[in-house]
Amino acid sequence: MQRISTPCVSFCWIDPDHGLCEGCGRTGDEVANWGFITEDQRLAIMAELKQRLAGALAAKAQAASAAQ
């Protein structure tokens, strides 16, 4: 049995503000369906996670700054 690729860092919490896992950057649906998608699909998602999470966190910080 082949192991599947995963970006999981064992810190799973879906932030309700941006809908992404704070640990890896996946959506709740991606986390739930990870074992059912193809390896090519997993690799494509993993390629964008760092940028996706950085953008979401920057937007959250900007919103917090604007609220002050």
C-alpha positions as CSV (number, residue, x, y, z in Angstrom):
1,M,0.0,0.0,0.0
2,Q,1.4,3.4,-1.1
3,R,1.4,6.3,1.4
4,I,-0.5,9.3,0.3
5,S,1.1,12.8,0.3
6,T,-0.2,15.1,3.0
7,P,0.6,18.6,4.2
8,C,-0.8,17.9,7.7
9,V,1.3,19.2,10.5
10,S,-1.0,17.8,13.2
11,F,-2.4,21.2,14.1
12,C,-5.9,21.1,12.8
13,W,-8.2,24.0,13.3
14,I,-10.4,25.5,10.6
15,D,-10.5,29.3,11.1
16,P,-14.1,30.5,10.6
17,D,-12.8,33.8,9.3
18,H,-11.1,32.4,6.2
19,G,-12.2,28.7,6.2
20,L,-8.7,27.3,6.1
21,C,-6.9,25.0,8.5
22,E,-4.4,27.1,10.5
23,G,-1.9,24.3,10.3
24,C,-1.8,23.3,6.6
25,G,-4.0,25.8,4.7
26,R,-6.6,23.2,3.4
27,T,-10.3,23.8,3.4
28,G,-12.5,21.6,5.6
29,D,-13.7,19.8,2.5
30,E,-10.2,19.2,1.3
31,V,-9.3,17.7,4.7
32,A,-12.4,15.5,4.8
33,N,-11.9,14.3,1.2
34,W,-8.1,14.0,1.2
35,G,-8.1,10.2,1.1
36,F,-10.5,10.1,-1.8
37,I,-8.8,12.3,-4.3
38,T,-6.0,11.4,-6.7
39,E,-2.4,11.9,-5.9
40,D,-2.2,14.4,-8.7
41,Q,-5.0,16.4,-7.2
42,R,-3.3,16.3,-3.8
43,L,0.0,17.5,-5.2
44,A,-1.8,20.4,-7.1
45,I,-3.5,21.5,-3.9
46,M,-0.3,21.2,-1.9
47,A,1.5,23.4,-4.4
48,E,-0.8,26.3,-3.5
49,L,-1.2,25.9,0.2
50,K,1.6,28.1,1.5
51,Q,0.4,31.1,-0.7
52,R,-3.2,30.4,0.1
53,L,-2.6,30.4,3.9
54,A,-0.3,33.5,3.7
55,G,-3.0,35.4,1.8
56,A,-5.7,34.5,4.2
57,L,-3.6,35.4,7.2
58,A,-2.6,38.7,5.7
59,A,-6.2,39.6,4.9
60,K,-7.2,38.7,8.5
61,A,-4.4,40.9,9.9
62,Q,-5.4,43.8,7.6
63,A,-9.1,43.4,8.7
64,A,-7.9,43.5,12.4
65,S,-5.8,46.6,11.7
66,A,-8.7,48.4,10.0
67,A,-10.9,47.6,13.0
68,Q,-8.7,49.5,15.4
